[in-house]
Amino acid sequence: MGTSVNIIVGSHVWIEDPHVAWLDGEVHKINGDQIEILTSNGNKVVRKLSEVYPKDVEAPAGGVDDMTKLSYLHEPGVLQNLKSRYELNEIYTYTGNILIAINPFQKLPHLYTAHMMQQYKGAPLGELSPHVFAVADVAYRAMINEKKSNSILVSGESGAGKTETTKMLMQYLAFLGGRAATEGRTVEQQVLESNPVLEAFGNAKTVRNNNSSRFGKFVEIQFDKHGRISGAAIRTYLLERSRVCQISDPERNYHCFYLLCAAPQEEIDRYKLGHPKTFHYLNQSNCHELVGVSNAQDYLATRRAMDIVGISKEEQEAIFRVVAAILHIGNIDFTKGKEIDSSVPKDAKSKFHLNTSAELLMCDPVALEDALCKRVMVTPEEVIKRSLDPLSAAVSRDGLAKTLYSRLFDWLVDKINVSIGQDSQSKCIIGVLDIYGFESFKHNSFEQFCINFTNEKLQQHFNQHVFKMEQEEYTKEAIDWSYIEFVDNQDVLDLIEKKPGGIIVLLDEACMFPKSTHETFSNKLYQTFKNHKRFVKPKLSRTNFIISHYAGEVQYQSDQFLDKNKDYVVAEHQDLLSASKCSFVAGLFPALPEETKSSKTSKFSSIGSRFKVFPSLILCVLDIYKENVICTPHLHQRKFIRSIISDGAKISPFFGFGV
């Protein structure tokens, strides 16, 4: 909706354009509500008055550092300002107390030197150029001076640079609250060095981002009464498990697999590894290397980081044995066995990988084959062993790989937290949240559905904080202001999570019925939401569905929603690995209570239901820290950093107006 500013002949304006998003021009004629505009590319176009936005011709050529200074705070005005600053390598801009950070897709080391940190130390927000250090400094000063805990929420779409921004925040907080190392390594050193470990096992290349975090991370930094870092805790949320077994070109699996394949030859031989293209879990994509990145060097850097965060050499060796075992598990193919609907390893190659997997996991190869190819059913009368057909055995194989990897990742996070140590006496903390960005790819599956749902929740929270609360404050204080329209996305949230008929509820119901397929699930969605304005059935698909999110429409392919939503450990896998002769592997699968073991069943649990709780849990953590009972919502302050991707092609000097 255009602004109500008086538009006359000769006015400079912005209009929407399908090719460059926004195009500027000058009003040539006005006929009622129809305006003829001579655009800057020499064309004449006619638009309705409501579709025209005024352009500030007096705006500085290099833009303004705080967009509340703009004459017109509308989309083309904001984008033009960000573009002008970006072209001068000014990647940070304020909007009031919110920091906008644009990913430059290049190194700008001069922005993050020790000298730069010193400059921002104690400087009021807005006194110096916009910077991530300024936001961190304000949070730290508020904590010290007002005894208020703070949280910094870093949000934005995938590839916008959230993880790098989070690293810079941590680096600056370590600079402010660090202490000289006396015995061993300091807390802040260990927190900073945990990044490469978590990135190696939790990050992967996606279509839009070579180092995309495939999990949510909340880092809680604890401070003593002198403002020194005294402890820390890292909470991670819902790792993308399906990536372990399934990737699409040109994406990659988790970094650690490629790092291990580039390890020193002695380790390659020990784990019986080879080039990534020889492993099923890696060769589904043709991308095995990243431009400007050495897998061999990063492997050694990851090992050094593991040393720093307190992971012993023996534990490191066991970790990479599990990683190697997962690669070998993925290469076990199945064919029909002698019995009806049974399966066996397909050939000598599959048997080699099965035996190697068993060797690395220190379990019996026959027991491993049985765990993959058979299921045990316990009835009151007898114990029945049921064979799986080749397709079901492959699903079982992938389930084992996903379970192993997610348990390994959880162990790493727990180990890092134990090593860093938490300060139970800490009175104030600063929390930094780095959460998945909104995703929309050519192929969008269950992972994108969950990630985008989380972002819908965070967007609503952002709107409430930035718009609703500010405007209520203006009204209360009788300040003259004009209402700012923003999209209320409550109807999208209801579509996804509302009981009894939201998409997640319907998905869980489908998962609990043995005969459900993705076709029956999709048909149920079509019937239930045929009149919902945020839900669309694509014309050329019988199973896909479209959701109109706050950031735009996303078409989801439902064919694997049911499989990916199921979250349980197969009893046979649990029994196999808890009996491993390797204490590390057995420790990942502690023995279950006797009543659970005897039932040989797994209670249904869904990823989707956990994602329903997840955003609320994050916002709860942002509002009040359970470990610090003195912190209450009204004593808690929140800072926002919104990261923006400059260009989908990841070309550093280019700013696409369509961002």
C-alpha positions in Angstrom: 0.0 0.0 0.0 1.5 3.3 -1.1 1.8 6.2 1.4 -0.7 9.1 1.8 2.0 11.7 1.0 0.8 14.2 -1.6 2.0 13.0 -5.0 2.1 15.7 -7.8 3.5 16.1 -11.3 7.3 16.1 -11.0 7.4 14.0 -7.8 10.1 11.3 -7.6 8.6 7.9 -6.8 9.2 4.2 -6.5 7.1 1.5 -8.2 7.2 -2.3 -8.0 8.9 -4.0 -11.0 9.0 -7.7 -11.7 12.6 -7.7 -12.8 14.4 -5.4 -10.3 11.9 -5.4 -7.5 11.7 -1.6 -7.2 12.2 1.0 -9.9 12.4 4.8 -9.5 10.9 7.4 -11.8 9.2 10.8 -12.0 5.5 11.5 -12.2 4.6 12.7 -15.7 0.8 12.9 -15.6 -2.0 12.4 -13.0 -5.5 11.4 -14.1 -7.6 10.7 -11.0 -6.1 7.8 -9.2 -4.1 6.8 -12.4 -0.5 8.1 -12.5 1.8 8.1 -15.6 5.5 7.7 -14.6 8.6 8.1 -16.6 11.0 5.5 -15.1 14.7 5.8 -14.8 15.2 3.2 -17.5 13.3 5.4 -20.0 9.9 3.7 -20.1 6.5 5.2 -19.4 4.2 3.2 -17.1 0.8 3.8 -15.5 0.1 2.9 -11.9 -2.6 3.4 -9.4 -1.9 6.0 -6.7 -2.1 3.4 -4.0 0.8 1.5 -5.8 3.2 4.5 -5.8 5.7 5.2 -3.0 7.5 8.6 -2.6 11.2 8.8 -3.1 13.4 11.0 -0.9 15.6 12.8 -3.4 17.5 14.6 -0.6 18.7 11.4 1.0 22.5 11.2 1.4 24.2 9.4 -1.5 25.8 7.0 1.0 22.6 6.4 3.0 21.9 7.0 6.6 23.3 4.8 9.5 19.9 4.7 11.3 16.8 4.1 9.2 14.6 5.9 11.6 16.2 9.0 10.1 14.7 8.2 6.7 12.0 10.5 5.4 10.0 7.5 4.2 10.3 4.2 6.1 8.8 2.0 3.4 10.3 -1.1 1.7 11.9 0.6 -1.4 13.3 3.4 0.9 14.8 0.8 3.3 16.3 -1.3 0.5 17.8 1.7 -1.3 19.4 2.8 1.9 20.8 -0.6 2.6 22.1 -0.9 -0.9 23.8 2.5 -0.8 25.6 1.6 2.4 26.5 -1.9 1.2 28.2 -0.6 -1.9 30.5 1.3 0.5 31.2 -1.9 2.5 29.0 -0.6 5.3 27.3 -3.9 6.1 25.7 -2.7 9.4 22.7 -0.3 9.8 20.5 0.5 12.7 16.7 0.7 12.8 16.3 2.3 16.2 17.9 -0.2 18.6 17.7 -3.1 16.1 20.9 -3.9 14.1 20.5 -4.9 10.4 23.5 -7.0 9.2 24.0 -7.8 5.5 26.1 -10.8 4.6 29.0 -9.4 2.5 30.2 -12.9 1.3 33.8 -11.7 1.7 36.2 -11.3 4.6 36.2 -7.8 6.1 38.9 -8.3 8.8 39.4 -4.5 9.5 35.9 -4.5 11.1 36.8 -7.0 13.8 40.3 -6.0 15.1 41.3 -5.6 18.8 41.5 -1.8 18.1 37.9 -1.8 16.8 36.8 -3.7 20.0 38.5 -1.1 22.1 36.8 1.7 20.3 33.3 0.3 21.0 34.0 -0.4 24.6 31.7 1.7 26.7 30.5 3.8 23.7 26.8 4.6 23.8 24.7 3.0 21.0 24.6 5.3 18.0 27.8 7.3 18.9 29.9 5.2 16.6 29.0 3.6 13.3 26.6 0.7 13.5 28.3 -2.5 14.5 27.6 -5.9 16.1 30.1 -5.0 18.8 27.9 -2.0 19.7 24.9 -4.3 20.4 27.1 -6.7 22.5 28.5 -3.7 24.4 25.0 -2.3 25.2 23.9 -5.7 26.5 27.0 -6.0 28.6 26.7 -2.5 30.1 23.0 -3.0 30.9 23.9 -6.2 32.7 26.7 -4.6 34.7 25.0 -1.3 35.5 21.4 -2.4 35.9 22.0 -6.0 37.0 19.7 -7.1 34.2 20.2 -10.3 32.2 20.1 -9.8 28.4 19.4 -11.9 25.4 20.5 -11.2 21.8 18.3 -12.8 19.1 20.1 -13.2 15.8 17.5 -14.0 13.1 17.3 -14.0 9.3 17.0 -16.4 6.4 19.4 -19.2 5.6 22.7 -17.8 4.2 22.2 -14.3 5.8 25.3 -14.7 8.0 23.7 -15.4 11.4 26.4 -17.9 12.5 29.2 -15.5 11.7 27.4 -12.7 13.5 27.0 -14.9 16.5 30.8 -15.6 16.5 31.5 -11.9 16.5 29.2 -11.3 19.4 30.9 -14.1 21.4 34.3 -12.7 20.4 33.4 -9.3 21.8 31.8 -10.6 25.0 35.0 -12.6 25.6 37.0 -9.4 25.1 34.9 -7.5 27.6 34.5 -10.3 30.2 37.6 -12.3 29.7 40.3 -13.0 32.2 44.0 -13.9 31.9 44.5 -17.6 31.8 45.9 -18.9 35.1 45.3 -22.7 35.2 44.6 -24.2 31.8 42.3 -22.6 29.3 39.7 -19.9 30.2 35.9 -20.3 29.9 35.8 -17.9 27.1 38.5 -19.7 25.1 36.6 -23.0 25.5 33.3 -21.3 24.4 34.9 -19.8 21.3 36.7 -23.0 20.4 33.4 -25.0 20.8 32.3 -23.3 17.5 34.5 -25.3 15.1 33.5 -28.5 16.8 29.8 -27.8 16.6 30.2 -26.5 13.1 32.0 -29.7 12.0 29.2 -31.9 13.3 26.2 -29.6 13.0 26.8 -27.5 9.8 26.5 -28.4 6.1 26.5 -26.9 2.7 23.0 -26.0 1.5 21.9 -24.4 -1.8 22.2 -20.9 -0.3 24.9 -21.3 2.3 28.2 -23.2 2.4 28.2 -23.3 6.2 24.6 -23.6 7.2 23.8 -24.5 10.8 21.4 -27.4 10.7 20.5 -27.0 14.4 19.4 -24.2 16.7 21.9 -22.9 19.3 21.4 -20.9 22.4 24.7 -19.9 24.2 24.2 -18.8 27.8 27.3 -16.9 29.0 27.4 -16.5 32.8 29.2 -13.6 34.6 30.4 -13.1 38.1 29.7 -9.9 40.2 32.8 -8.3 38.7 31.5 -8.7 35.1 34.0 -11.5 34.3 32.9 -14.6 32.4 32.5 -17.4 35.0 30.7 -20.1 33.2 28.7 -21.0 30.1 26.2 -23.4 28.7 25.3 -24.4 25.2 21.9 -25.6 24.4 21.2 -27.1 21.0 17.8 -27.7 19.4 16.6 -30.4 17.0 19.5 -31.4 14.7 18.4 -32.1 11.1 18.9 -35.9 11.3 17.6 -36.8 7.9 20.6 -35.1 6.2 22.8 -38.0 7.4 21.1 -40.3 4.9 19.7 -38.1 2.3 21.1 -35.1 0.4 20.4 -33.5 -2.9 22.8 -31.9 -5.4 24.5 -29.5 -4.9 24.2 -29.8 -1.1 26.5 -31.7 1.2 26.2 -33.9 4.2 27.6 -32.7 7.6 31.2 -31.4 7.3 32.7 -34.0 9.6 32.2 -36.8 7.0 34.3 -34.9 4.4 36.9 -33.9 6.9 37.4 -37.5 8.0 37.8 -38.6 4.3 40.7 -36.1 4.1 42.4 -37.2 7.3 46.0 -38.3 7.4 46.6 -41.6 5.5 47.1 -43.6 8.7 43.6 -42.8 9.8 42.1 -43.4 6.4 43.6 -46.9 6.4 42.5 -47.5 10.0 38.9 -46.6 9.2 39.0 -48.2 5.7 37.8 -45.0 4.1 38.2 -43.5 0.6 37.0 -40.6 -1.5 33.6 -39.2 -0.5 32.2 -40.3 -3.9 32.6 -44.0 -2.8 30.0 -43.6 0.0 26.2 -43.6 -0.6 25.5 -41.0 2.1 27.9 -38.6 0.3 27.7 -39.4 -3.4 24.0 -38.5 -3.7 25.5 -35.0 -4.5 28.4 -34.2 -6.8 29.7 -31.6 -4.4 32.5 -32.9 -2.2 34.7 -29.8 -1.8 34.0 -26.2 -0.9 35.7 -23.3 -2.7 38.5 -21.9 -0.6 38.2 -24.6 2.1 40.7 -27.4 2.7 39.0 -30.5 4.3 42.4 -31.8 5.4 43.3 -28.6 7.2 39.8 -28.3 8.7 40.1 -31.9 10.0 43.3 -31.0 11.9 41.7 -27.7 13.1 38.7 -29.6 14.4 41.0 -32.0 16.3 42.8 -29.1 17.9 39.5 -27.5 18.9 38.5 -30.8 20.4 41.7 -30.7 22.5 40.8 -27.2 23.8 37.3 -28.1 24.8 38.5 -31.1 26.8 37.8 -34.1 24.5 40.5 -36.6 25.2 42.5 -38.4 22.4 40.7 -41.6 23.2 37.3 -40.0 22.9 38.3 -38.3 19.7 39.3 -41.6 18.2 36.0 -43.2 19.3 34.1 -40.2 17.8 35.6 -40.6 14.4 35.2 -44.4 14.5 31.5 -43.8 14.9 31.5 -41.3 12.0 33.4 -43.8 9.8 31.0 -46.6 10.8 28.0 -44.5 9.7 29.6 -44.1 6.2 30.1 -47.8 6.0 26.5 -48.5 7.2 25.2 -46.4 4.3 27.0 -48.7 1.8 25.2 -51.9 3.0 22.7 -52.8 0.2 20.1 -55.5 0.5 18.6 -58.1 -1.8 15.8 -60.7 -1.3 16.6 -63.6 1.0 15.6 -67.2 0.6 12.5 -66.8 2.8 9.4 -64.7 1.7 9.8 -61.0 2.4 13.3 -61.5 3.9 16.5 -59.7 3.0 20.3 -60.3 3.2 23.4 -58.2 2.3 23.4 -57.8 -1.5 26.9 -58.8 -2.3 30.5 -59.1 -1.2 30.9 -55.3 -1.1 27.9 -55.0 1.2 29.2 -57.7 3.5 32.6 -55.9 3.6 30.9 -52.7 4.8 28.7 -54.6 7.2 31.7 -56.3 8.8 33.7 -53.0 8.8 30.8 -51.2 10.5 30.6 -54.0 13.1 34.4 -53.8 13.7 34.3 -50.0 14.2 31.3 -50.2 16.5 32.8 -53.2 18.3 29.7 -55.3 18.0 29.0 -58.7 16.5 28.5 -58.6 12.7 25.8 -61.3 12.8 23.9 -59.3 15.4 24.3 -56.2 13.3 22.8 -58.0 10.3 19.9 -59.2 12.4 19.3 -55.7 13.8 19.1 -54.4 10.2 17.1 -57.2 8.6 14.8 -58.6 11.3 12.4 -57.4 14.0 11.4 -59.1 17.2 7.8 -59.2 18.3 7.0 -60.3 21.9 3.5 -61.7 22.5 2.2 -63.2 25.8 2.7 -66.7 24.2 6.0 -66.4 22.4 8.8 -64.3 20.9 8.5 -64.0 17.1 11.3 -63.0 14.8 10.0 -61.3 11.6 12.1 -60.7 8.5 12.2 -57.4 6.7 12.1 -57.1 2.9 15.0 -55.3 1.2 13.2 -51.9 1.2 12.3 -52.1 4.9 15.9 -53.2 5.7 17.2 -50.1 3.9 14.9 -48.0 6.0 16.2 -49.8 9.1 19.8 -49.1 8.0 19.1 -45.4 7.6 17.3 -45.3 10.9 20.4 -46.8 12.6 22.7 -44.2 11.0 20.5 -41.3 12.0 20.1 -42.5 15.6 23.9 -43.0 15.9 24.7 -39.6 14.5 22.1 -37.7 16.6 23.3 -39.5 19.8 26.9 -38.6 18.9 26.0 -34.9 18.4 24.2 -34.8 21.8 27.2 -36.4 23.4 29.5 -33.7 22.0 27.3 -30.9 23.3 27.1 -32.5 26.8 30.8 -33.0 26.8 31.5 -29.4 25.8 29.2 -28.1 28.6 30.8 -30.3 31.2 34.3 -29.2 30.1 33.4 -25.5 30.1 31.6 -25.7 33.4 28.7 -23.7 34.7 28.6 -21.1 37.5 25.7 -21.8 39.7 26.4 -18.6 41.7 26.1 -16.4 38.6 23.6 -13.6 39.0 23.4 -12.4 35.5 23.9 -13.9 32.0 23.8 -12.9 28.4 22.2 -15.3 26.1 22.9 -15.4 22.3 20.4 -17.3 20.1 21.4 -18.4 16.6 18.5 -20.1 15.1 17.7 -21.6 11.7 16.7 -19.0 9.0 13.7 -19.1 6.8 14.2 -21.6 3.9 12.6 -21.8 0.5 14.3 -24.1 -2.0 13.4 -25.8 -5.3 12.6 -28.9 -3.2 11.2 -28.3 0.3 10.6 -31.2 2.6 9.7 -31.8 6.2 12.9 -30.0 7.5 12.0 -26.8 5.7 8.4 -27.1 7.1 9.7 -27.3 10.7 12.4 -24.6 10.2 9.8 -22.2 8.7 7.3 -22.9 11.4 10.0 -21.9 14.0 10.7 -18.7 12.1 6.9 -17.9 12.0 6.9 -18.1 15.8 10.0 -15.9 16.0 8.6 -13.4 13.5 5.4 -13.1 15.6 7.6 -12.5 18.7 9.6 -9.9 16.7 6.4 -8.1 15.5 5.0 -8.0 19.1 8.3 -6.6 20.4 9.0 -4.1 17.7 5.6 -3.0 16.5 2.8 -3.8 18.8 4.6 -2.9 22.1 6.2 0.3 20.6 2.8 1.5 19.2 1.0 0.7 22.5 3.7 2.8 24.2 3.1 5.7 21.8 -0.6 5.5 22.5 -0.1 5.4 26.2 2.2 8.4 26.2 -0.1 10.3 23.8 2.7 10.7 21.2 1.5 11.7 17.7 2.3 8.8 15.3 0.9 7.1 12.2 0.0 3.4 12.4 2.5 1.1 10.9 0.9 -1.9 9.1 2.5 -5.3 9.6 1.4 -8.8 8.7 -0.1 -10.6 11.6 0.9 -14.3 11.1 -1.3 -15.8 13.8 -3.4 -17.5 11.1 -0.3 -19.3 9.7 0.6 -20.5 13.2 -3.0 -21.8 13.7 -2.8 -23.6 10.4 0.3 -25.4 11.4 -0.1 -26.1 15.1 -3.6 -25.5 16.3 -5.4 -28.4 17.9 -7.3 -30.4 17.0 -6.9 -29.9 13.2 -3.5 -28.3 12.5 -1.1 -29.8 10.0 1.2 -31.2 12.7 -1.7 -32.9 14.5 -2.9 -34.4 11.2 0.7 -35.6 10.4 1.0 -37.3 13.8 -2.3 -39.0 13.3 -1.2 -40.3 9.9 2.1 -41.6 11.4 0.1 -43.7 13.9 -2.0 -45.4 11.3 0.0 -48.3 9.6 -1.8 -47.9 6.2 -1.3 -44.2 5.9 0.7 -42.9 3.0 1.8 -39.4 1.9 -1.1 -39.5 -0.6 -3.7 -40.1 2.1 -2.0 -37.5 4.3 -2.0 -34.9 1.5 -5.7 -35.6 0.7 -6.6 -35.0 4.4 -4.8 -31.6 4.2 -6.7 -30.7 1.0 -10.0 -31.5 2.6 -9.3 -29.8 5.9 -7.8 -26.6 4.6 -9.6 -26.1 1.2 -11.0 -22.7 2.4 -7.9 -21.6 4.3 -6.4 -18.4 2.8 -2.9 -19.4 3.8 -3.1 -23.0 2.3 -3.0 -23.7 -1.4 -3.2 -27.0 -3.4 -0.9 -26.7 -6.4 -2.6 -27.4 -9.7 0.1 -29.7 -11.1 0.6 -31.9 -8.1 -1.5 -34.5 -6.2 0.6 -34.5 -3.0 2.4 -31.2 -2.7 1.0 -28.3 -0.7 1.8 -24.5 -0.5 1.8 -22.4 2.7 1.8 -18.6 2.4 4.4 -17.7 5.1 5.2 -14.2 6.3 8.3 -14.3 4.0 6.4 -15.7 1.0 4.9 -18.8 -0.5 6.7 -22.1 -0.1 5.7 -25.3 -1.9 6.3 -28.5 0.2 6.8 -32.0 -1.2 5.0 -34.3 1.2 6.4 -37.6 0.0 8.7 -38.1 3.0 6.8 -36.2 5.7 5.6 -39.4 7.4 9.0 -41.1 7.6 10.9 -38.0 8.7 8.3 -37.2 11.4 8.8 -40.5 13.2 11.2 -40.2 16.1 12.1 -43.3 18.0 15.0 -45.8 18.5 14.3 -49.3 17.2 14.6 -51.7 20.0 16.9 -54.0 18.0 19.3 -51.1 17.4 19.2 -50.2 21.1 20.1 -53.7 22.1 22.9 -54.1 19.6 24.7 -50.8 20.5 24.2 -50.9 24.2 26.0 -54.3 24.1 29.0 -52.8 22.2 32.4 -53.7 23.6 33.4 -50.1 23.0 32.5 -48.2 26.2 32.0 -45.0 24.2 29.4 -46.5 21.8 27.6 -48.4 24.6 27.5 -45.0 26.5 25.6 -43.5 23.7 22.9 -46.1 24.2 22.4 -46.6 28.0 20.4 -49.6 29.0 16.6 -49.1 29.0 14.4 -49.9 32.0 13.3 -53.5 32.2 9.6 -52.8 31.4 10.6 -50.9 28.3 13.0 -53.7 27.1 10.5 -56.5 27.6 7.8 -54.8 25.5 10.1 -54.6 22.4 8.0 -51.7 21.2 8.8 -48.0 20.8 6.3 -45.4 22.1 5.4 -43.1 19.2 7.1 -39.7 19.3 7.2 -37.2 16.5 9.7 -34.6 15.4 6.8 -32.3 14.4 5.3 -32.3 18.0 8.7 -31.5 19.4 9.0 -28.6 16.9 5.6 -27.3 18.2 7.1 -27.0 21.7 10.5 -25.8 20.5 9.7 -22.2 19.5 7.8 -21.6 22.8 10.7 -23.1 24.7 13.1 -20.7 23.0 10.9 -17.7 23.8 10.5 -19.0 27.4 14.3 -19.2 27.7 14.6 -15.7 26.2 12.1 -14.4 28.8 13.3 -16.1 32.0 16.3 -18.3 32.8 15.3 -21.2 34.9 18.8 -21.6 36.4 18.8 -18.0 37.6 15.7 -17.5 39.9 16.5 -13.8 40.4 15.9 -13.1 36.7 12.2 -12.2 35.9 10.7 -11.1 32.6 10.6 -7.4 33.7 14.3 -7.5 34.6 15.2 -9.0 31.3 16.2 -7.0 28.2 16.3 -8.2 24.7 18.4 -7.1 21.7 17.6 -8.0 18.0 20.0 -8.5 15.1 18.3 -9.1 11.8 20.7 -10.7 9.2 20.0 -10.2 5.5 21.4 -12.1 2.5 22.7 -9.6 0.0 22.4 -11.8 -3.1 21.4 -15.4 -3.7 24.3 -15.9 -6.0 26.7 -15.2 -3.1 28.7 -12.6 -5.2 30.3 -10.2 -2.7 30.0 -6.8 -4.4 26.4 -7.4 -5.6 23.3 -6.3 -3.7 20.1 -7.7 -5.3 17.2 -5.3 -4.9 15.0 -8.3 -4.6 16.2 -9.2 -1.2 
